[in-house]
Structures are given as structure tokens and as C-alpha cells.
Amino acid sequence: MNNCKMSSSSKIRKRDLSEIEWPRFDLSKIQWSRMPKLRIGDSVAKLPIVQGGMGVGISLSGLASAVANEGGIGVIAANAIGMLDPDYYASHKDANAIALRKEVRKAKEMSSGIIGVNIMVAVNDFYALLMVAIEEKVDIVFLGAGLPLKGIPVEALRTAGVKVVPIVSSARAAGLIFRSWLKKYEDVPDAVVVEGPKAGGHLGFKEDQIDDPDFALERILPEVVAVVKGYEKKFRRTIPVIAAGGVFTGTDIYKFFKLGASGVQMGTRFVATHECDANIRFKESYVACSEDDIEIIKSPVGMPGRAIRNGFLTDISSGKKMKLKCAWKCLKSCDIKTARYCISLALDNARKGNLKKGFVFAGSNAFRINTIISVKELLQELQEQYLCAREKGAGRLRSEYEKALEKLRSLKEEYLTTLKNGVNSLKNQCERDIEKGVITFREEYLTVLDKINSLKSEYLKAVDNADFLKNELARLFEQYSLLNRLQT
Ligand SMILES: Cc1cc2nc3c(=O)[nH]c(=O)nc-3n(C[C@H](O)[C@H](O)[C@H](O)COP(=O)(O)O)c2cc1C
């Protein structure tokens, strides 16, 4: 055996520096002036920000139209909306449908932007509320607190041009909905909201999952994106995934976009706006609360919820049962015999500012709110932070890319020098040795050969890394030229 033969695998052939094109990527060519739009079916929002539906009565026509007017998606929460009507206890669930219709019409009068309705699958008048949304031809329905699997009037929704967006807390739930829709309706939803455990209101997690990093939004978002990807290919349309729960700043928005989101849904930040439909005392409890005041409660809906601790909640958790007057069994899971209070009534009282007889739902970041601002100011702030984070991110990417190219150059040089100076002369010496029957240079030769092979694999890894960065930058540039074309 001739150990002095250099294997052909020691040569860098295909992925030579000279064979790969490494563009310069001039970041000054990018116009950073806008956030990407959010397209859900034929609805295109100027800003990729959905104001999450917030019941009872926290997001009505006032907040929804203000958000829609600024280019976001404004959402009216439908659950127990009939409580706005003082005769609710007489007219029961009909009051919900009547009040929802009224609020949708009001919002549409106040805005020509995108208006959605949020309906909880867990309510007993889910179907009736969905029919109002269809009849009023709202742009989008967001379906949360349960999985919209059965009895969805898909044909009527399509005919009315109402887009459907389920709210899920796991890739498993997203998969279940998409598979079931495909089978039953030969159709799939238009987008998905994935809500992580930092959200306000009811949470789609078990209590022990809430602080478990395996269930963090950062973890579940890419999993949902992966599930939806397959259906995008099959249906040849984009199905945006919208991240929710704990999104507080424009920097957060940028972070979740990097993880595959095309939009965000935010609740807590919109509560602390002048336009939010709740009483000022509700909003002020956000400004006043500390991190320790925010707690997880067991809700009669059968899911945990996040709220700001107050006397009412302390009484409930210490076993007190409130006087309970049930208008009608509005929640599928609520048992009047065992429930300690009526959650719809408690939330409605809080909406009206009566915090002695109710409590305030809030996201885990509510303690960071220190002032109440306008929707316009909030959206402006979020955009500025997002653009700044994105510009910084692109700058970081570009300098990483430059460093990667520099490393490639020096590795290649080292490789070629070692090859030229070391190995060839050693190989000749070694071959002469073998002819003479001695082995003086063999060990040395093999060591150099090892070094060359390790340089080669390091080089190929560096090529992969530079290639990855190149593709990221190329994607960014493509996105921008597309964006600029779309937006000019
Ligand atoms: C006061 C309040 C009420 C809410 N009510 C509802 C609701 O009725 N239906 C729903 O699907 N989500 C509800 N949510 C969740 C929001 O729509 C949103 O997804 C969530 O708040 C996002 O998390 P963030 O608050 O950290 O931004 C509520 C949230 C809050 C803070």
C-alpha cells in the first residue's frame, strides 16, 4: 500500500471560492421606511398588527375602528356583547346577536379599514354570532377558546367574503383544524393566530405548561409555521401565521417575524389606549399594577386565565361564592351549580369600572404599561421600534457575512499554501523514502495531510455558513424590492 497517495477528496473542487458568487449586498439600497403588510385572503392591512378581540366589551367599535383607521386590523369581541344592553337578562342570547350587529355597523361607519370579529368557540351562541358576522360581511372572523372543527358554514363564509382565522396554542391544534377542514370542507382557514402563554385572558395551556419553555411562543410559533407550510403548497396561497401573547414592542414584532410570523396580535397594549372601550378604571389598573399583581386564575370557562389580582379574585380563591344570577347558559363548560361566580358578569362589571364586582384580564406584560396613549401613538411607536430593530438586524447580518467571507479567504489561502509548500515536497520525499525502503518522512507527511483535510472541512463549513448568510441577505433584498414595488 502506498501511503503517500493523496486522496482526491483532499482537493476543494466544486465549492471553490472562485466558483461561488458572493454579492456585495449594499444595505443603503434598502428603503427601511415601512413595515411589511399583512395579507389575509383578499384583505391587505397596511400594518401587520391585529388588535386582539377582548371581551367582555373591551374591544368594541371604538377601539376596532381606531386600529383599522391607522392601518391595522381592528377586532370586536363578540362574547357576552349583549351585556351592553341593560335588558340583557330579559333578552338573553338574542341580545348578543343584536349588540354584535350594532357594533359591527358602527365600526364600519367609523372606518373603511379592516374590521374583524372575535368569537369564542366555547360559547353556546357561537353559531348565531358567526351568522351575524357573515350577514354583516365583516372582513375576518377570529375563532378562539376552542377548536372550530364542526358545523362551520364554510360555503356561506366564502360567499360573503369573510376570512376565517382560528386561534391555536399548539402545532397539534393547528394540524387538527387544517386536516379536519380539508376532509370536511375541502378548504382550509385563511390564516392562523398562534397564542403563547404570556397572553392576557383565557389561555389554551394547562397551568403547569404556562412557564415551561417548551410551550413558549418562541418554541410553538415555528412549529405552527411548519404545519401551515404544507397547506400553502397544496392550496397555492399564502396562509400567514400571526404571533400573539407577550408582544409588547416593535423589537418583539421583529423577533417573531424572524421566527416565521407574518403578523402579530396584541391585546394588552391596546387596553392602555384612549380609544379602548373599557372604563378608565379598567385601563388605570394596568398602569397601577406591578409584576406580582398579575396572576393565573381558574376560570369557569374551564381554562386558566391571566388577570390582575384584586379583592374580588382573592375572595373567589379563598372559597367565597358570589351571588349568581345566570341569564342563560352562555358557556358550554360552565356549571351553574359549581361555579362560584358568573364570569361574563364579572368581566362586564370590570368593563364598566366596577372592580369590586369583577376583575381585569391582562397579559403578563401589563405591569410594563405606565401611561395611556392613543392608538395612533402606539402604532407609530411600534413601527419605529420595528424599523430600528430590522435595520440593526440587517446590519448585523451584513457584518457577519463580511466576516464569513474574510474567513473563507484566509482559510483558502492557508489551505493552498499548506498544499503547495508542505504536501508536495513531503510527498516527493516520502515516495523517495518508500523506494529506498525507509520511512523517515511518512509520519510528517501524514500529519500535514491530516491538517489539509481538517482545513478542507473547516473551509467547507465556512462555505456553508457564508452561503446561509448570503441566502438570508438575498431574501431580505428580495423582500424589500418586492415590498417597494408593492408599496410605491
Ligand atoms: C382584557 C382582555 C380580554 C381578552 N378577551 C379575549 C376574548 O374575548 N377572546 C379571545 O380570543 N382572546 C381574548 N383576549 C386575548 C387577546 O385577544 C390577545 O390575543 C392577547 O391579549 C395577546 O396577548 P398580549 O395581551 O400579551 O398582547 C383577551 C385579552 C385581554 C387582555
The ligand as an SDF file (V2000), in Angstrom:
LIG
                    3D

 31 33  0  0  0  0  0  0  0  0999 V2000
  -58.7370   42.1280   28.6890 C   0  0  0  0  0  0  0  0  0  0  0  0
  -58.5290   41.0160   27.7020 C   0  0  0  0  0  0  0  0  0  0  0  0
  -59.6290   40.3340   27.2080 C   0  0  0  0  0  0  0  0  0  0  0  0
  -59.4670   39.3200   26.2570 C   0  0  0  0  0  0  0  0  0  0  0  0
  -60.5680   38.6960   25.7330 N   0  0  0  0  0  0  0  0  0  0  0  0
  -60.4200   37.7990   24.7320 C   0  0  0  0  0  0  0  0  0  0  0  0
  -61.5620   37.2350   24.0960 C   0  0  0  0  0  0  0  0  0  0  0  0
  -62.6990   37.5570   24.4110 O   0  0  0  0  0  0  0  0  0  0  0  0
  -61.3610   36.3150   23.1160 N   0  0  0  0  0  0  0  0  0  0  0  0
  -60.0910   35.9530   22.7050 C   0  0  0  0  0  0  0  0  0  0  0  0
  -59.9480   35.1210   21.8060 O   0  0  0  0  0  0  0  0  0  0  0  0
  -58.9950   36.4970   23.2940 N   0  0  0  0  0  0  0  0  0  0  0  0
  -59.1280   37.4090   24.2640 C   0  0  0  0  0  0  0  0  0  0  0  0
  -58.0160   38.0030   24.8130 N   0  0  0  0  0  0  0  0  0  0  0  0
  -56.6830   37.7150   24.2300 C   0  0  0  0  0  0  0  0  0  0  0  0
  -56.2810   38.8180   23.2080 C   0  0  0  0  0  0  0  0  0  0  0  0
  -57.1310   38.8140   22.1130 O   0  0  0  0  0  0  0  0  0  0  0  0
  -54.8340   38.6540   22.7150 C   0  0  0  0  0  0  0  0  0  0  0  0
  -54.6680   37.5340   21.9080 O   0  0  0  0  0  0  0  0  0  0  0  0
  -53.8360   38.5730   23.8390 C   0  0  0  0  0  0  0  0  0  0  0  0
  -54.1470   39.5200   24.8110 O   0  0  0  0  0  0  0  0  0  0  0  0
  -52.4310   38.8000   23.3200 C   0  0  0  0  0  0  0  0  0  0  0  0
  -51.5150   38.8770   24.3680 O   0  0  0  0  0  0  0  0  0  0  0  0
  -50.9770   40.2660   24.9680 P   0  0  0  0  0  0  0  0  0  0  0  0
  -52.0740   40.7620   25.8380 O   0  0  0  0  0  0  0  0  0  0  0  0
  -49.7630   39.9020   25.7140 O   0  0  0  0  0  0  0  0  0  0  0  0
  -50.7310   41.1990   23.8190 O   0  0  0  0  0  0  0  0  0  0  0  0
  -58.1760   38.9830   25.8100 C   0  0  0  0  0  0  0  0  0  0  0  0
  -57.0640   39.6600   26.3470 C   0  0  0  0  0  0  0  0  0  0  0  0
  -57.2350   40.6660   27.2640 C   0  0  0  0  0  0  0  0  0  0  0  0
  -56.0220   41.3910   27.7850 C   0  0  0  0  0  0  0  0  0  0  0  0
  1  2  1  0
  2  3  1  0
  2 30  2  0
  3  4  2  0
  4  5  1  0
  4 28  1  0
  5  6  2  0
  6  7  1  0
  6 13  1  0
  7  8  2  0
  7  9  1  0
  9 10  1  0
 10 11  2  0
 10 12  1  0
 12 13  2  0
 13 14  1  0
 14 15  1  0
 14 28  1  0
 15 16  1  0
 16 17  1  0
 16 18  1  0
 18 19  1  0
 18 20  1  0
 20 21  1  0
 20 22  1  0
 22 23  1  0
 23 24  1  0
 24 25  2  0
 24 26  1  0
 24 27  1  0
 28 29  2  0
 29 30  1  0
 30 31  1  0
M  END
$$$$
